[in-house]
Amino acid sequence: MSNKTEIITAETVNLTNCDREQIHIPGSIQPHGVLLVLQEPELDIIQVSSNTEKWLNILPENLLKQNIKYLLENRQIDCIRNSLTGDFEYLNPLKLSIKCGNETKIFNSIVHRNNGVVIVELEPCKIESEQDFFQFYKLTCHTITRIQKSANLQELCSIVVREIRRLTGLDRVMIYKFHADNSGEVIAEDKQEELEPYLGLHYPATDIPQPARHLYNVNYLRIIPDINYQSVELLPKNNPLTNQPLDLSFSVLRSVSPIHIEYLQNMGVKASMSISLLKEGKLWGLIACHHYSTKYIPYNLRTVCDFFGQVMSVHITTKEQHDNLDYKIHLKSIQSQVISAISESENLLMAFKNIGEKLLTIVGATGAIVYVEGKVQKIGETLKDEEIEPLLNWVKLQIKTDVYYTDSLPKIYPPANEFKEIASGLLVLEITKVQKIICYGFAQK
């Protein structure tokens, strides 16, 4: 049994302790960029990723204890200082030109302050000059208009997954919604035609450990261009000012949990991107993107995708409210039809048979059984005949009021493990105590 106080890192994590992995302090980054740690106020370099020779043509040991002037001109340093004093959106990069030996390279730079140090992340930029605002406007204007005009949540989700996939060329883009029990469901998908669909699939709450959920709340976009990457260690290993691992919660280059990498590998995924969706400040879901070969998404497109995610987050509450209102109106109409059919029928079992689909719609069930004085009417997908009477006898003991329900029947009624694919949830309604009419509906999930 693992020690609850043990610090779980990439070296010690496994499936039994991944809910306590300290994924914000991996001590390494992904190799498609460079990380520099600066000490204020002089902006001296006190920690670096060990791949600076590859990208900057400078050994990491030669950068340590140097001032940032060793790499940047005063004008660029001023840009970094200005970004630190304002409300800097770290996903919208500064462009920095750095003299790397005999050549000058252009980098997209993300700067943020965390735990008393300044963290600068550099990713090579292939475009030296671009009209960022006009490009951003061109890429977003049409989609934002469509998002605003979307009639409901499903249409909103469909627009977002389709547009993100069109922009990025990723093989699969999904909307993954969290339910009240933290389980997840794929509610929208756009994909390559030949791929197996994931739409409608449900995943347990353990699919995304709690540390990952926390980071999704503070760092809205993550990218893994190559899941088979070799991580790049930081030099020195710990932050020299605190002698503690560097907190990379807000880093875009942060190394990823090996458990998550294994998860993606098992799915055949080679690259991924995910964007947080928040509702009223709480994690509501994710835009989850998969690609089946290595793929790097450049900054400008990531910024657009992140923007779509933020705009969608703003609209989630309104769309859900509209959906709930439309759904209530729809159910009210069906409810009236059901009541009329029952009240006008002389044979109650036959009435329930005739309104079976409507009854299932009202309670969101996949199957139902109506029991009237020893007679049974089955509707939709239900149990085998020999399974009904034992469940009915158990149900009679559970009813203390007119309604009884559970969303996990196998946990409280062990025989349900034999038919949990049919009846994972159970809703029981005792219609009348005089005639002993009981209706109970099943839900598969």
C-alpha positions in Angstrom: 0.0 0.0 0.0 1.4 3.4 -1.0 2.2 6.1 1.6 -0.5 8.8 1.3 2.1 11.5 2.1 4.5 10.3 -0.6 5.1 12.7 -3.5 4.1 11.0 -6.7 6.1 12.0 -9.7 6.6 10.7 -13.3 9.2 8.2 -11.9 6.9 6.7 -9.3 3.4 7.1 -10.8 1.3 4.0 -11.6 -2.4 3.3 -12.1 -3.0 3.0 -8.4 -1.6 6.4 -7.4 -2.1 8.6 -10.5 -4.8 10.6 -8.8 -2.0 12.0 -6.6 0.7 12.5 -9.3 2.4 15.9 -9.0 2.0 16.6 -12.7 2.8 20.4 -12.3 6.4 19.6 -11.2 7.7 17.1 -13.8 11.2 18.6 -13.9 11.2 18.4 -17.6 9.6 19.8 -20.8 8.7 18.5 -24.2 11.5 19.0 -26.8 9.8 21.3 -29.3 10.9 24.4 -27.5 13.2 25.9 -24.9 12.5 27.0 -21.3 14.4 29.7 -19.5 13.9 30.7 -15.8 14.8 34.3 -14.9 15.4 35.9 -11.5 14.0 39.4 -11.1 14.7 42.3 -11.1 17.8 41.9 -13.3 16.4 39.0 -15.2 19.4 36.7 -14.7 19.1 33.2 -16.1 19.0 30.7 -13.2 17.6 27.6 -14.8 17.3 26.3 -18.4 16.1 23.3 -20.3 19.0 21.1 -21.4 18.2 21.4 -25.1 19.4 25.0 -25.6 22.3 23.9 -27.9 19.8 22.4 -30.4 17.7 25.5 -30.6 20.0 28.4 -29.6 23.4 27.0 -30.5 24.5 27.6 -26.9 25.3 25.0 -24.3 22.9 25.2 -21.3 25.9 25.5 -18.9 27.0 28.6 -20.7 23.6 30.3 -20.3 23.3 29.8 -16.5 24.0 32.9 -14.4 24.1 35.0 -17.6 21.8 38.0 -17.9 19.0 37.9 -20.4 21.0 40.5 -22.3 23.2 37.7 -23.4 20.3 36.6 -25.7 18.1 39.6 -26.3 18.3 43.3 -27.3 17.1 46.0 -24.9 14.0 46.5 -26.9 13.0 42.9 -26.6 13.8 42.9 -22.9 11.5 45.9 -22.4 8.7 43.9 -24.1 9.1 41.1 -21.6 9.1 43.5 -18.7 6.0 45.2 -20.0 4.2 41.9 -20.4 4.9 41.1 -16.8 3.5 44.4 -15.5 0.2 44.0 -17.5 -2.5 41.4 -17.8 -0.5 39.3 -20.2 -2.3 36.5 -22.0 0.4 33.9 -22.1 -1.0 32.1 -25.1 -0.6 35.2 -27.2 3.1 35.2 -27.8 5.8 37.8 -28.1 8.0 37.4 -31.2 11.7 37.5 -30.3 14.7 37.4 -32.6 17.7 35.7 -31.0 21.2 35.5 -32.5 22.1 31.9 -32.4 25.7 31.6 -33.4 26.0 32.7 -37.1 22.3 33.0 -37.6 19.3 34.9 -36.2 16.2 32.8 -35.3 12.7 34.0 -34.7 10.9 32.5 -31.7 7.3 32.7 -30.4 7.8 33.5 -26.7 5.4 32.9 -23.8 6.2 34.7 -20.6 4.6 34.3 -17.2 5.5 34.7 -13.6 5.1 31.9 -11.1 6.4 31.3 -7.5 8.7 34.3 -7.6 10.5 33.6 -10.9 9.9 34.5 -14.6 9.4 31.6 -17.0 10.1 32.2 -20.6 9.2 29.6 -23.2 10.5 29.7 -26.7 9.2 27.9 -29.7 10.7 28.3 -33.2 8.6 30.5 -35.5 8.8 29.9 -39.3 7.0 33.2 -40.1 9.2 36.3 -39.4 6.5 38.8 -40.2 2.7 38.4 -40.2 -0.3 40.6 -39.8 -1.5 38.9 -36.6 -4.6 40.9 -36.0 -6.0 40.6 -39.5 -5.1 37.0 -39.8 -6.8 36.3 -36.5 -9.9 38.3 -37.6 -10.0 36.4 -40.9 -9.7 33.0 -39.1 -12.3 33.7 -36.4 -15.0 36.1 -37.8 -17.2 33.7 -39.7 -17.0 31.0 -37.0 -17.8 33.4 -34.1 -20.9 34.6 -36.1 -22.1 30.9 -36.5 -21.5 30.2 -32.8 -23.6 33.2 -31.8 -26.4 32.1 -34.1 -26.4 28.5 -33.0 -29.8 27.4 -31.8 -28.8 24.9 -29.1 -25.9 23.3 -27.3 -25.6 20.4 -29.8 -25.4 22.8 -32.8 -22.8 24.9 -30.9 -20.7 21.8 -30.2 -20.9 20.7 -33.8 -19.8 24.0 -35.1 -16.8 24.1 -32.8 -15.5 20.6 -33.5 -15.9 21.1 -37.2 -14.2 24.5 -37.3 -11.2 23.4 -35.1 -10.7 20.3 -37.3 -10.9 22.4 -40.4 -8.3 24.9 -39.1 -5.8 22.4 -37.7 -6.2 19.4 -40.0 -6.4 17.1 -37.0 -7.8 13.6 -37.6 -10.4 13.8 -34.8 -11.9 16.6 -32.7 -14.4 15.9 -29.9 -16.4 17.7 -27.2 -16.0 15.7 -24.0 -18.6 16.7 -21.4 -18.3 16.0 -17.7 -21.4 14.8 -15.7 -22.2 15.5 -12.1 -20.3 12.3 -11.0 -17.2 13.5 -13.0 -17.7 10.8 -15.6 -17.4 11.9 -19.2 -19.3 11.6 -22.4 -18.4 12.4 -26.0 -21.3 14.6 -27.2 -19.9 15.9 -30.5 -17.3 14.7 -32.9 -15.7 15.5 -36.3 -13.3 13.0 -37.7 -11.7 11.4 -40.7 -14.3 9.2 -42.3 -12.5 5.9 -41.9 -11.9 6.3 -38.1 -14.1 4.4 -35.6 -16.6 6.9 -34.1 -16.3 7.8 -30.4 -19.5 9.9 -30.4 -21.8 8.8 -27.5 -19.1 6.9 -25.6 -19.0 7.2 -21.8 -15.9 7.2 -19.7 -15.5 6.8 -15.9 -14.4 9.7 -13.7 -11.0 8.0 -13.2 -10.4 8.6 -16.9 -9.0 12.0 -15.9 -7.3 12.1 -12.5 -7.9 15.0 -10.1 -4.5 16.6 -10.6 -5.2 16.9 -14.4 -8.6 18.3 -13.7 -7.1 21.0 -11.6 -4.6 22.0 -14.3 -7.4 22.1 -16.9 -8.9 24.8 -14.7 -5.8 27.0 -14.8 -4.1 26.2 -18.1 -6.7 26.1 -20.8 -4.7 24.6 -23.7 -2.3 21.7 -23.8 -0.5 20.3 -26.9 1.6 17.1 -27.4 3.0 17.2 -31.0 4.7 13.8 -30.6 3.6 11.5 -27.7 6.8 9.4 -28.2 9.0 12.4 -27.4 12.0 12.2 -25.2 11.6 14.6 -22.3 14.1 17.4 -21.8 15.4 17.8 -18.2 15.8 21.1 -16.5 19.3 22.3 -15.5 19.7 22.5 -12.5 17.0 20.1 -11.6 15.4 22.3 -8.9 14.7 26.0 -8.8 17.9 27.5 -7.2 16.0 30.1 -5.2 13.8 27.5 -3.4 15.7 24.2 -4.0 12.2 22.8 -4.9 11.0 21.5 -8.3 9.9 24.2 -10.7 6.1 24.7 -10.8 5.1 24.4 -14.5 1.4 24.7 -14.0 1.1 27.5 -16.6 3.8 26.1 -18.9 2.8 25.1 -22.5 5.9 23.0 -22.8 5.4 21.1 -19.6 6.2 17.4 -19.8 3.1 15.1 -19.7 2.3 12.3 -17.2 3.6 8.9 -18.5 0.2 7.5 -17.6 -1.5 9.9 -20.0 1.1 9.0 -22.7 0.4 5.3 -22.2 -3.3 6.1 -22.5 -2.9 7.8 -25.8 -0.5 5.1 -27.1 -3.1 2.5 -26.3 -5.6 4.4 -28.5 -3.1 4.6 -31.4 -2.8 8.4 -31.0 0.5 10.1 -32.0 -0.3 13.7 -31.2 -3.0 15.5 -29.3 -4.4 18.9 -28.2 -7.0 19.7 -25.6 -8.8 22.9 -24.7 -10.7 23.5 -21.4 -14.3 24.4 -21.5 -15.5 26.2 -18.3 -19.0 27.0 -17.2 -19.3 29.7 -14.5 -15.6 29.2 -13.6 -15.8 25.4 -13.2 -14.6 22.7 -15.6 -17.5 21.7 -17.8 -15.7 19.7 -20.4 -12.9 19.5 -22.9 -12.3 20.0 -26.6 -10.2 16.8 -27.1 -8.2 16.5 -30.4 -6.4 13.4 -31.6 -4.0 12.9 -34.6 -2.7 9.6 -35.7 0.7 10.8 -36.8 3.0 13.4 -35.2 1.7 17.0 -35.7 2.7 20.4 -34.4 0.0 23.1 -34.3 1.6 26.5 -34.6 0.9 29.3 -32.2 -1.4 31.3 -34.4 -3.8 28.4 -34.9 -3.6 27.3 -31.2 -4.6 30.9 -30.3 -7.6 30.7 -32.5 -8.6 27.3 -31.1 -8.2 28.6 -27.6 -10.3 31.6 -28.5 -13.1 29.3 -29.9 -13.0 27.4 -26.6 -13.4 30.6 -24.6 -16.2 31.8 -26.7 -17.9 28.5 -26.5 -17.5 28.6 -22.7 -19.4 31.9 -22.6 -22.3 30.4 -24.5 -22.6 27.1 -22.6 -24.9 28.4 -19.9 -27.3 30.1 -22.3 -27.5 27.2 -24.6 -28.1 24.7 -21.8 -30.9 27.0 -20.4 -32.5 27.1 -23.8 -32.2 23.4 -24.3 -33.7 22.7 -20.8 -36.6 25.0 -21.6 -37.3 23.4 -25.0 -36.9 20.0 -23.4 -39.4 20.8 -20.6 -41.9 22.1 -23.1 -41.5 18.9 -25.1 -41.9 16.7 -22.1 -44.9 18.6 -21.0 -46.6 17.9 -24.3 -45.7 14.2 -24.1 -46.9 14.0 -20.5 -50.3 15.4 -21.5 -50.5 12.7 -24.2 -49.6 10.0 -21.7 -52.2 11.1 -19.1 -54.9 11.3 -21.7 -54.1 7.8 -23.0 -54.2 6.3 -19.5 -57.3 8.1 -18.4 -59.2 7.1 -21.6 -58.2 3.4 -21.5 -60.1 0.6 -19.9 -57.1 -1.8 -19.9 -54.2 -0.2 -18.1 -51.5 -2.6 -19.2 -52.6 -2.1 -22.9 -52.5 1.6 -22.3 -48.9 1.5 -21.1 -48.0 -0.7 -24.0 -49.4 1.8 -26.5 -47.6 4.8 -24.9 -44.4 2.8 -24.2 -42.0 5.0 -26.2 -43.5 8.2 -24.8 -43.1 6.8 -21.2 -39.5 6.1 -21.8 -38.9 9.6 -23.2 -40.4 11.2 -20.1 -38.1 9.5 -17.7 -35.1 9.1 -20.0 -35.1 5.3 -19.7 -34.1 2.6 -22.2 -36.6 0.1 -20.8 -39.6 -0.1 -18.4 -41.7 -2.8 -16.7 -45.3 -2.1 -15.6 -46.6 -4.4 -12.9 -50.4 -4.5 -12.3 -51.7 -7.0 -9.8 -49.5 -9.9 -10.9 -49.4 -9.0 -14.6 -46.4 -7.6 -16.3 -46.0 -5.4 -19.3 -42.4 -4.9 -20.7 -41.5 -1.9 -22.7 -38.2 -1.3 -24.6 -35.1 -3.1 -23.5 -35.7 -4.9 -20.2 -34.8 -7.9 -18.1 -35.3 -11.6 -18.7 -38.6 -13.0 -17.3 -36.8 -14.9 -14.5 -35.0 -11.7 -13.4 -38.1 -9.6 -12.9 -39.8 -11.2 -9.9 -36.7 -11.2 -7.6 -36.1 -7.5 -8.5 -39.8 -6.7 -8.0 -39.8 -8.3 -4.5 -36.6 -6.3 -3.6 -38.1 -3.1 -5.0 -41.3 -3.5 -2.8 -39.1 -3.4 0.3 -37.3 -0.2 -0.9 -40.3 1.9 -1.5 -40.8 4.3 1.4 -42.4 7.0 -0.6 -44.1 7.0 -4.0 -40.7 7.3 -5.9 -37.5 5.4 -5.5 -34.4 5.8 -7.7 -30.7 4.9 -7.9 -28.1 5.6 -10.6 -26.0 2.5 -9.6 -28.3 -0.5 -9.1 -25.5 -3.1 -9.0 -24.0 -1.5 -5.9 -27.1 -1.9 -3.8 -28.7 -5.0 -5.5 -25.9 -7.4 -6.3 -27.9 -9.6 -8.7 -28.0 -6.6 -11.0 -24.4 -7.3 -11.8 -25.7 -10.0 -14.1 -27.7 -7.5 -16.2 -25.9 -4.2 -15.5 -25.6 -3.5 -19.3 -29.4 -3.3 -19.3 -30.2 -1.7 -16.0 -27.4 0.3 -14.4 -29.9 2.9 -13.1 -33.4 2.3 -11.8 -36.4 4.6 -11.2 -39.5 3.1 -9.5 -42.9 4.8 -9.3 -45.8 3.3 -7.2 -48.8 4.7 -9.1 -51.4 3.6 -6.6 -51.3 1.6 -3.4 -54.9 0.4 -3.9 -54.3 -1.6 -7.1 -50.6 -2.2 -6.5 -49.6 -0.7 -9.8 -45.8 -0.3 -10.0 -43.8 1.1 -12.9 -40.1 0.8 -12.9 -37.8 2.1 -15.6 -34.2 1.2 -16.5 -31.3 3.2 -17.8 -28.2 1.6 -19.3 -25.9 4.4 -18.0 
